[in-house]
Amino acid sequence: MSLWENIQADIESATGVTAGLDQHGSVGGGCINQAARIRYGDTSYFVKLNSASGHDMFAAEAQGLGELSRCKALKIPAPVCVGSDNQSAWLVMEDLALGGHGSAVALGEGLASMHRITRDRYGWDIDNTIGSTLQENAWADNWIDFWRERRLGFQLELAGRHGAGSGLMSKGELLLEDFPALFDGHIPEASLLHGDLWSGNQAYTVTGEPAIYDPAVYYGDREADIAMTELFGGFGRDFYNAYNNAWPMDTGYAVRKTLYNLYHILNHYNMFGGGYGSQAQRMIESLLSELR
């Protein structure tokens, strides 16, 4: 069968509905996956596509969407099915009908509500991906150990394999040793995190509901999500005011946000190379200066 015949069969199996499938055409915006909007009978679905090796990535994303759906204050696309054939993998999910205008206040309050969903340990049940990079989520009792081993240490080791300069690597090793001082008195709750919360992974539905999608879910310091909203901009003052009114940020966040965003800049270096390496080194130097 063709790709779309396989997808049609998967939707039928998942929903119990037999209908025809109309492919609406590709949807732009992603740098890792292709995307399309389709109509199956009377229902519109959003489909993400990758090579067959992307099956596990999509399965983890579907599980992450299910985890985020525990928060009722934000709109999360419901996963429908994940499948693959010899050439392609796909994730079919609810089409949220995005493109409306909504309240940044509702988004900020909704995210604070999501972060109130907690576990008693840091990590998640399965590994997933951040962009196209493996994200290790094995459970840990200590947040500093988790961030050192599963996040910064992992990305620095990968950067070394990708030929990062000696300056970045040596200073990165110093940071791995010294960064716990940035957490003086800060023991975060293990909050449900989106994990990749930049402005491109947030929008409003046509009815104005705040929506988030394309997650890299785990449980950790809520500051990591808020930090990423600042990395590339686009959320606005009303969002931050609403979030802080619902759950004020802790002392020290202004410095720790650089530590949390370093993870994403290192990941961008590991995926794309270029100037992200020098940006990561500057961030490391800034953090080290706070520790002297």
Number of C-alpha atoms within 10 A of each C-alpha: 8 8 14 13 12 15 23 18 14 19 23 16 13 12 10 9 11 13 15 13 19 14 14 13 10 13 13 10 9 10 8 11 16 16 20 16 19 20 16 17 12 8 11 19 21 22 24 20 20 19 15 15 14 18 20 17 22 25 18 20 23 22 18 24 22 15 16 24 16 13 19 11 18 22 21 24 22 18 22 18 20 24 20 22 16 9 10 15 23 28 24 26 22 16 19 20 13 16 12 13 14 17 14 21 19 19 27 26 23 23 27 23 18 22 23 17 16 15 14 12 18 26 26 19 14 15 18 25 20 18 19 16 15 14 19 19 20 15 18 17 12 13 22 17 15 21 23 17 15 18 20 23 19 18 25 21 14 17 21 14 10 13 12 19 13 10 12 21 18 11 15 22 16 13 20 18 10 14 19 16 11 17 16 9 10 14 11 16 19 23 24 28 29 28 21 22 23 20 16 16 14 18 22 22 17 14 12 15 19 26 20 23 21 20 24 20 28 27 25 26 21 22 20 22 23 25 20 22 23 18 18 12 11 13 16 12 12 15 21 21 16 20 23 15 14 15 16 12 15 12 12 13 18 12 14 18 18 21 22 22 21 25 21 22 22 25 27 21 22 23 15 11 16 11 11 19 22 18 16 23 22 15 19 23 18 14 20 17 9 11 13 6
